[in-house]
Amino acid sequence: MKFLLTIPLLLLITIPSAFGDSDRDAKFEFAGTLEETLGHFWALELNLDEKNSKLALVHATHPISELYDTMQEHLSENPDFDAKLQETLMDLQNKANTDVTREDAQIAIDEAKEIIQEARDLVVGQELSQESEFKMQLINGLLETAKVEYHEAVEDGTIKEMAEFQDGSSFVWRSQQIFDDMADTLDPIDSSRLNQLYSEAWEHFDSNADPSDVENILDAIIYEFEELSGIPSVQSEHEDEVYSNLPPLKQIDAGVEPEDVVCREGLELIFTPSNEPACVKPNSISRLISFGWTQ
Protein backbone atom coordinates (compact mmCIF):
# COMPACT_ATOMS: atom_id res chain seq x y z
CA MET A 1 0.00 0.00 0.00
CA LYS A 2 2.84 2.42 0.80
CA PHE A 3 4.37 1.76 -2.61
CA LEU A 4 1.10 2.64 -4.39
CA LEU A 5 0.84 5.92 -2.48
CA THR A 6 4.40 6.89 -3.40
CA ILE A 7 3.77 7.12 -7.17
CA PRO A 8 1.14 9.89 -7.07
CA LEU A 9 3.27 11.77 -4.57
CA LEU A 10 6.25 11.66 -6.93
CA LEU A 11 4.09 12.88 -9.79
CA LEU A 12 2.93 15.83 -7.73
CA ILE A 13 6.54 16.71 -6.97
CA THR A 14 8.05 16.30 -10.43
CA ILE A 15 5.37 17.80 -12.67
CA PRO A 16 5.59 21.35 -11.26
CA SER A 17 9.39 21.14 -11.56
CA ALA A 18 9.11 20.32 -15.26
CA PHE A 19 6.79 23.27 -15.80
CA GLY A 20 9.19 25.48 -13.86
CA ASP A 21 12.10 24.54 -16.10
CA SER A 22 10.04 25.21 -19.21
CA ASP A 23 8.98 28.60 -17.86
CA ARG A 24 12.55 29.51 -17.02
CA ASP A 25 13.75 28.52 -20.49
CA ALA A 26 11.06 30.68 -22.08
CA LYS A 27 12.04 33.65 -19.92
CA PHE A 28 15.69 33.07 -20.73
CA GLU A 29 14.94 33.13 -24.47
CA PHE A 30 12.99 36.37 -24.10
CA ALA A 31 15.64 37.98 -21.90
CA GLY A 32 18.32 36.99 -24.42
CA THR A 33 16.59 39.01 -27.14
CA LEU A 34 16.46 42.00 -24.80
CA GLU A 35 20.20 41.77 -24.09
CA GLU A 36 21.01 41.58 -27.80
CA THR A 37 18.75 44.58 -28.39
CA LEU A 38 20.66 46.58 -25.77
CA GLY A 39 23.87 45.59 -27.54
CA HIS A 40 22.49 46.98 -30.79
CA PHE A 41 21.55 50.22 -29.02
CA TRP A 42 25.18 50.59 -27.87
CA ALA A 43 26.45 50.04 -31.42
CA LEU A 44 23.83 52.49 -32.70
CA GLU A 45 25.08 55.18 -30.33
CA LEU A 46 28.70 54.63 -31.39
CA ASN A 47 27.81 54.92 -35.08
CA LEU A 48 25.77 58.07 -34.49
CA ASP A 49 28.79 59.59 -32.73
CA GLU A 50 30.90 58.65 -35.76
CA LYS A 51 28.20 60.01 -38.08
CA ASN A 52 28.07 56.66 -39.86
CA SER A 53 24.47 56.73 -41.08
CA LYS A 54 24.63 53.36 -42.87
CA LEU A 55 25.72 51.35 -39.85
CA ALA A 56 23.54 53.39 -37.50
CA LEU A 57 20.53 52.33 -39.56
CA VAL A 58 21.64 48.68 -39.42
CA HIS A 59 21.67 48.64 -35.63
CA ALA A 60 18.48 50.67 -35.35
CA THR A 61 16.76 48.15 -37.62
CA HIS A 62 18.09 44.83 -36.28
CA PRO A 63 15.91 44.74 -33.12
CA ILE A 64 12.69 44.94 -35.15
CA SER A 65 13.88 42.87 -38.11
CA GLU A 66 15.76 40.09 -36.29
CA LEU A 67 14.63 39.99 -32.66
CA TYR A 68 11.06 41.23 -32.42
CA ASP A 69 9.45 38.04 -33.77
CA THR A 70 10.92 36.07 -30.86
CA MET A 71 9.84 38.76 -28.40
CA GLN A 72 6.29 38.67 -29.77
CA GLU A 73 5.97 34.93 -29.11
CA HIS A 74 6.29 35.66 -25.39
CA LEU A 75 3.90 38.62 -25.37
CA SER A 76 0.75 36.85 -26.57
CA GLU A 77 -0.95 37.51 -23.22
CA ASN A 78 -0.02 41.20 -23.32
CA PRO A 79 -1.22 42.50 -26.72
CA ASP A 80 -1.31 46.15 -25.66
CA PHE A 81 2.28 46.09 -24.50
CA ASP A 82 3.27 44.08 -27.58
CA ALA A 83 1.84 46.84 -29.79
CA LYS A 84 3.69 49.47 -27.76
CA LEU A 85 6.99 47.60 -28.03
CA GLN A 86 6.60 47.08 -31.76
CA GLU A 87 5.77 50.73 -32.34
CA THR A 88 8.76 51.89 -30.29
CA LEU A 89 11.21 49.64 -32.16
CA MET A 90 9.72 50.64 -35.51
CA ASP A 91 10.01 54.32 -34.64
CA LEU A 92 13.61 53.92 -33.55
CA GLN A 93 14.86 53.37 -37.08
CA ASN A 94 13.19 56.62 -38.13
CA LYS A 95 14.11 58.76 -35.14
CA ALA A 96 17.63 57.53 -34.30
CA ASN A 97 19.62 58.51 -37.36
CA THR A 98 22.02 61.14 -38.61
CA ASP A 99 19.18 63.18 -40.16
CA VAL A 100 18.16 64.44 -36.72
CA THR A 101 20.24 66.07 -34.01
CA ARG A 102 22.33 63.79 -31.83
CA GLU A 103 20.26 64.90 -28.85
CA ASP A 104 16.96 63.96 -30.52
CA ALA A 105 18.39 60.61 -31.58
CA GLN A 106 19.46 59.92 -28.00
CA ILE A 107 15.95 60.69 -26.75
CA ALA A 108 14.60 57.99 -29.09
CA ILE A 109 17.24 55.51 -27.93
CA ASP A 110 16.56 56.25 -24.26
CA GLU A 111 12.83 55.73 -24.80
CA ALA A 112 13.58 52.37 -26.42
CA LYS A 113 15.80 51.41 -23.47
CA GLU A 114 12.96 52.21 -21.09
CA ILE A 115 10.50 49.95 -22.89
CA ILE A 116 13.09 47.15 -22.94
CA GLN A 117 13.25 47.43 -19.15
CA GLU A 118 9.45 47.38 -18.99
CA ALA A 119 9.46 44.22 -21.10
CA ARG A 120 11.99 42.61 -18.76
CA ASP A 121 9.89 43.43 -15.68
CA LEU A 122 6.70 42.23 -17.36
CA VAL A 123 7.88 38.88 -18.78
CA VAL A 124 10.98 37.88 -16.82
CA GLY A 125 10.26 39.57 -13.51
CA GLN A 126 12.62 41.35 -11.14
CA GLU A 127 13.42 38.31 -9.00
CA LEU A 128 14.70 36.13 -11.85
CA SER A 129 16.36 39.09 -13.57
CA GLN A 130 18.49 39.64 -10.46
CA GLU A 131 19.43 35.98 -10.00
CA SER A 132 23.19 35.54 -10.45
CA GLU A 133 22.90 32.21 -12.27
CA PHE A 134 20.36 33.68 -14.69
CA LYS A 135 22.66 36.62 -15.41
CA MET A 136 25.52 34.21 -16.11
CA GLN A 137 23.33 32.29 -18.53
CA LEU A 138 22.58 35.53 -20.37
CA ILE A 139 26.27 36.39 -20.49
CA ASN A 140 27.10 33.04 -22.05
CA GLY A 141 24.25 33.35 -24.54
CA LEU A 142 25.63 36.69 -25.70
CA LEU A 143 29.16 35.30 -25.99
CA GLU A 144 28.00 32.27 -27.97
CA THR A 145 26.33 34.59 -30.47
CA ALA A 146 29.35 36.91 -30.51
CA LYS A 147 31.54 33.99 -31.63
CA VAL A 148 29.27 33.37 -34.61
CA GLU A 149 29.14 37.03 -35.59
CA TYR A 150 32.93 37.32 -35.46
CA HIS A 151 33.33 34.21 -37.63
CA GLU A 152 31.16 35.87 -40.25
CA ALA A 153 32.99 39.17 -40.02
CA VAL A 154 36.74 38.51 -40.05
CA GLU A 155 38.93 36.62 -42.49
CA ASP A 156 42.73 36.66 -42.76
CA GLY A 157 43.04 39.57 -40.35
CA THR A 158 40.61 41.75 -42.29
CA ILE A 159 37.09 42.82 -41.40
CA LYS A 160 34.96 41.66 -44.32
CA GLU A 161 31.56 42.42 -42.78
CA MET A 162 31.59 45.48 -40.51
CA ALA A 163 27.97 45.13 -39.37
CA GLU A 164 28.62 41.57 -38.13
CA PHE A 165 31.89 42.67 -36.52
CA GLN A 166 30.02 45.36 -34.62
CA ASP A 167 27.33 42.84 -33.67
CA GLY A 168 29.99 40.60 -32.14
CA SER A 169 31.58 43.54 -30.36
CA SER A 170 28.27 44.80 -29.02
CA PHE A 171 27.32 41.40 -27.60
CA VAL A 172 30.67 41.07 -25.84
CA TRP A 173 30.21 44.60 -24.51
CA ARG A 174 26.73 43.81 -23.22
CA SER A 175 27.93 40.60 -21.59
CA GLN A 176 30.62 42.58 -19.80
CA GLN A 177 28.04 45.12 -18.61
CA ILE A 178 26.07 42.30 -16.99
CA PHE A 179 29.28 40.94 -15.44
CA ASP A 180 30.29 44.37 -14.10
CA ASP A 181 26.85 44.72 -12.52
CA MET A 182 27.37 41.52 -10.52
CA ALA A 183 31.17 41.52 -10.06
CA ASP A 184 30.94 42.63 -6.42
CA THR A 185 28.97 39.49 -5.58
CA LEU A 186 31.71 37.18 -6.89
CA ASP A 187 34.91 36.02 -5.26
CA PRO A 188 37.59 38.68 -5.94
CA ILE A 189 39.85 36.05 -7.51
CA ASP A 190 37.10 35.03 -9.94
CA SER A 191 36.33 38.66 -10.78
CA SER A 192 39.99 39.42 -11.40
CA ARG A 193 40.40 36.40 -13.67
CA LEU A 194 37.28 37.31 -15.66
CA ASN A 195 38.41 40.93 -16.03
CA GLN A 196 41.70 39.69 -17.43
CA LEU A 197 39.93 37.40 -19.89
CA TYR A 198 37.68 40.21 -21.08
CA SER A 199 40.77 42.39 -21.53
CA GLU A 200 42.34 39.72 -23.72
CA ALA A 201 39.12 39.33 -25.69
CA TRP A 202 39.09 43.05 -26.53
CA GLU A 203 42.73 42.85 -27.58
CA HIS A 204 41.73 40.09 -30.00
CA PHE A 205 38.91 42.22 -31.41
CA ASP A 206 41.20 45.25 -31.73
CA SER A 207 43.77 43.24 -33.71
CA ASN A 208 41.20 41.44 -35.93
CA ALA A 209 42.56 38.16 -34.61
CA ASP A 210 41.83 34.84 -36.27
CA PRO A 211 38.26 33.68 -35.49
CA SER A 212 39.58 30.53 -33.82
CA ASP A 213 41.59 32.67 -31.38
CA VAL A 214 38.55 34.80 -30.58
CA GLU A 215 36.48 31.67 -30.09
CA ASN A 216 39.07 30.28 -27.69
CA ILE A 217 39.15 33.38 -25.50
CA LEU A 218 35.36 33.70 -25.45
CA ASP A 219 35.09 29.99 -24.65
CA ALA A 220 37.42 30.60 -21.70
CA ILE A 221 35.02 33.25 -20.36
CA ILE A 222 32.05 30.97 -21.02
CA TYR A 223 33.77 28.16 -19.12
CA GLU A 224 34.32 30.40 -16.10
CA PHE A 225 30.64 31.30 -15.94
CA GLU A 226 29.64 27.67 -16.47
CA GLU A 227 31.75 26.75 -13.46
CA LEU A 228 30.34 29.57 -11.34
CA SER A 229 26.69 28.98 -12.26
CA GLY A 230 26.70 25.21 -12.64
CA ILE A 231 24.66 25.69 -15.84
CA PRO A 232 26.09 24.56 -19.21
CA SER A 233 26.20 27.07 -22.03
CA VAL A 234 24.09 26.47 -25.14
CA GLN A 235 25.51 26.94 -28.64
CA SER A 236 24.00 29.69 -30.74
CA GLU A 237 21.34 28.34 -33.08
CA HIS A 238 23.19 30.09 -35.91
CA GLU A 239 26.50 28.32 -35.32
CA ASP A 240 25.90 25.40 -37.68
CA GLU A 241 24.66 27.83 -40.31
CA VAL A 242 27.89 29.84 -40.14
CA TYR A 243 30.22 26.86 -40.05
CA SER A 244 28.43 25.30 -43.03
CA ASN A 245 29.60 28.26 -45.11
CA LEU A 246 33.23 27.48 -44.28
CA PRO A 247 35.31 24.86 -46.11
CA PRO A 248 35.75 21.65 -44.06
CA LEU A 249 39.35 22.32 -43.04
CA LYS A 250 38.47 25.84 -41.90
CA GLN A 251 35.68 24.36 -39.81
CA ILE A 252 38.29 22.06 -38.24
CA ASP A 253 40.56 25.05 -37.60
CA ALA A 254 37.61 26.75 -35.91
CA GLY A 255 37.31 23.86 -33.48
CA VAL A 256 34.65 21.69 -35.12
CA GLU A 257 35.22 17.94 -34.71
CA PRO A 258 35.78 16.18 -38.08
CA GLU A 259 32.63 14.09 -37.73
CA ASP A 260 30.61 17.26 -37.01
CA VAL A 261 31.67 19.15 -40.13
CA VAL A 262 28.62 20.60 -41.89
CA CYS A 263 28.47 20.64 -45.70
CA ARG A 264 26.53 23.09 -47.81
CA GLU A 265 23.18 21.95 -49.12
CA GLY A 266 23.60 19.45 -51.94
CA LEU A 267 26.96 18.15 -50.73
CA GLU A 268 27.84 15.16 -48.54
CA LEU A 269 30.61 14.67 -46.01
CA ILE A 270 33.28 12.07 -46.78
CA PHE A 271 36.77 11.35 -45.42
CA THR A 272 39.98 10.98 -47.38
CA PRO A 273 42.40 8.09 -46.75
CA SER A 274 44.30 10.46 -44.42
CA ASN A 275 41.01 10.99 -42.48
CA GLU A 276 40.52 14.59 -43.60
CA PRO A 277 36.90 15.69 -44.17
CA ALA A 278 35.69 16.83 -47.57
CA CYS A 279 32.33 17.93 -48.99
CA VAL A 280 31.47 16.44 -52.40
CA LYS A 281 28.49 15.91 -54.66
CA PRO A 282 26.67 12.63 -53.93
CA ASN A 283 27.09 11.34 -57.48
CA SER A 284 30.86 11.65 -57.14
CA ILE A 285 31.22 9.41 -54.10
CA SER A 286 31.24 6.03 -55.87
CA ARG A 287 33.82 7.28 -58.37
CA LEU A 288 36.06 8.61 -55.59
CA ILE A 289 35.81 5.29 -53.78
CA SER A 290 36.89 3.46 -56.92
CA PHE A 291 39.92 5.77 -57.16
CA GLY A 292 40.80 5.02 -53.54
CA TRP A 293 40.46 8.71 -52.70
CA THR A 294 37.87 8.22 -49.96
CA GLN A 295 37.23 5.63 -47.29
N, C-alpha and C positions, 0 to 999 in steps of 0.2 A: 504493500500500500504506500509506503514512504517513497518508493521508486516512482510510482505513478504520479505522485504529487510533485515530484522534482521537475518533471518535464515542463508542465505549464509555467512553473516558477522561472525556469531558465528562459523560456520564451518571453516572459514579461520583462526579464532583465536585458536580453540581447536585442530585441526589436527596437526599443527606443535608442539604443546605442547606434544601430545601423542608420536610423533616421538622422541621428545627430551628426554622424560622419558625412552623410550626403549633404546635409544642410551646411556644414562647414566648408565642404568642397565647393558648393555653389557660391558661398560668400567669398571664398578665396578667388574663384574665377572672376567674380564681379570686381573685387578689390584690385585684382591684377590689372584690369582695364583702366581703373582709376589712376593707378600708379604710372602706367605707360602714358596716360593722358597728361599727367603732371610733368612727365619727362618731355613731352612734346611742347608744353607751354614754356619750359625752360629754354629749349632750342629756339622756339619762336621769339622769345625775348632777345636772345643773343643775335639772331639774324636781323631783327628790327634795329638793334643797336648798330649793326654793321651795314644797315640800309640794303640788305640783300632781299629784295622783294620776292624773288623766285623761291628761295628756300623758306622764307617766312610764310609764304602761302602754303607750301608743302606741310609744314608743321601745324599751321592753323587748320588745315583740311583733314589731316590724318585721324584726329579723334572722331570726326563724324563719318569719315569714309571707311575706316578700318576697325574702329573699336565700338562704335555706337550699337551696331547690331547685337553684339554680345551683351552690352549693358541692357538693351531693351528686353532681352529674354528674361532678365531678373526683375523687371519693373512692371510685369503684367498686372500685378495687383495695385499698382499706383499709376494709373493712366494720366492723371493730371500732372504729376511730377515728371513722368516720362515725356510728356509734351513740352514741359518747361525745359527739361534738359536738352531735348532735341533742338528746340528753338535757340537756346543759348549757344550750343556748339555750331549750329548753322550760321548764326550771326557772327560768330568769332571770325570766320574766314572773310567776312565783309568789313568788319570793324577793326581787326588787328592786322593792319598792313601799312605799307610805306606811303599810302595815299592820304593818310590822316596824320595828325601830329603824334609824336611818340607818347605824349601824355594821354591822348584819347585812346590810343591803342592799348596802353597799359590798363586803362579803366576797363576795357572789354576783357582783357586777360584776367584781371582781378575778379571781375564778375563771374567768369567761367570757373576760376579757382573756388569761389564761394559755393557754386552749385555742385562742384565735385565733392566738397566737404559735406554738403547736405545729402548727397547721394550715399556717401559713406555712412553717415549717421542713420539714414533711413534703412538701408539694406544690410549693412554689415553690423552696425551697432557699435557704440563706444567701447563696451567691454571687450569684445573680440578684437577690435581695432587696436586696443592698447596691450593686447597679450603679446609678450615677447616672442613666443614661438611662432605666432601668426605673422609678426613683422619679419622674422627671419625667413619664413616661407616666401613672403612677398619679395624680399631681397633676392633670394635665389631664383625666383621666377623672372625677375628683371634681368639678372645676370645671364640666365639661360638664353633669353631672347637677344641680349646684347651680343652674345657669341655669334649667333646666326647673322645678325645685322652686319657685324664686322666682317664675317666671311664673305658676304655679298659685296662689301664695299672696297676691300683692299686686295691688291694683287701685285706681287713683286715690288713691295715697298711704295706703291703708288695708290692713291685714293681714286678708284674708278667710279664710284657712286657716292657722291657727297651726301645726299639725303640719307642713305643707309648708314654712312659713317656717323652722321650726326644722331641718327636714331640710336645706334649702339652707344655713343657717348652719353646721350641723354638718359638712357636707362641705367648706365653705370652711375651717373651723377645722382639719379633719383634713389638708387639702392644705397648710395653712400649717405644721402640725406636721412633715410630711415635708420641707418646704422648710427649716425651721429646723434639722432634723437634718443637712442636707447643705450648709447655707449656707457653712460654713467652707471647703468644697472649691471654691466658685465664686469668680470674680473679684470683688473687693470692689465694683466699680462695678455689676456685675450684681446682686449681693446687695442693695445699697443701692436700686437701682431697683425691684427686686421688693418690698422692704419697703415702699417708698412706695406701690406699686400695691395691696398688701394693705391698707395703711392707708386708702386711698381706698375700697376695696371695703367695708370695715367701716363707713365713714362713710355709704355708700349704704344698707347694711342698716339702720343705726341711724335713718336718716331715712325709711325706707320709700320709697326712690326708685323712679322709674318702672322697670319691668322692662327696658326697652330700655337705660337707663343702667347698670343692673347688668350686663346682658349685655355691654355695651361694655367695662366695666372688667375683667370676668372674662376676656373675649376678649383684652384687653391682656396679662393675666398668662399666659394660654394661649400667646399668640404668643411671649412671652419664652422660655418653656420649649420651644416648638417650635424656636426658633432655637438654643437651647443644646444640645438633644438631637439635633436633626436628624431627629426623628420627628414626623410630622403628627398632630395630635389627631383623635380620632374623635368625631363627634356622639353624644350620648346616644340610645339606641334609643327613648326615650320622647319625643324632641323633636317628631317629627311628630304624635304623639298629642296633645300639649299644644297645639301651634299649630293643629291642626284644630278645637279648641274655641273658637278666637278668630275673630271676624269678619275677613274678608279684609284690610280696611284696617288693623286692629290687627296682623295678621300682618306687613304691610308695615312698620308702625312698629317692629315688633320685629326688623326686619332681614331678613325673608324676601323673596327676589326674587319679583316678580309672577308669573312663570311657575311658581314653586314653591309657590304658595299651595295649602294643603290644605283641601278642603271636607269637611263632615260627610257621613257615609254617606247616600246617597240624593240628594245634590246634585252638580251639575257646575260646573266653573269656566268662566266666560266673561269677556269683556272688553268694557267699554263703549266708545263711540266716542272717549272721552277716554283710553282705554287703562287704565282702572282695573279691577281684578279684582272679580268678584262671584260668589257661589255661588247657583245657582238650580235649581229642579226641572227634570229633563230635558224634561218635556212642555211647559215654558214657553219653551224656547229658540226654536222656530220662530216663535212669536208675537212674541217680543222682536225677532227679526231683521226680521220684517215691519214692526214699528214703528220700525225704525232705531235701536233702543236698544243693540244689541250688534253686534259686528263679524261 
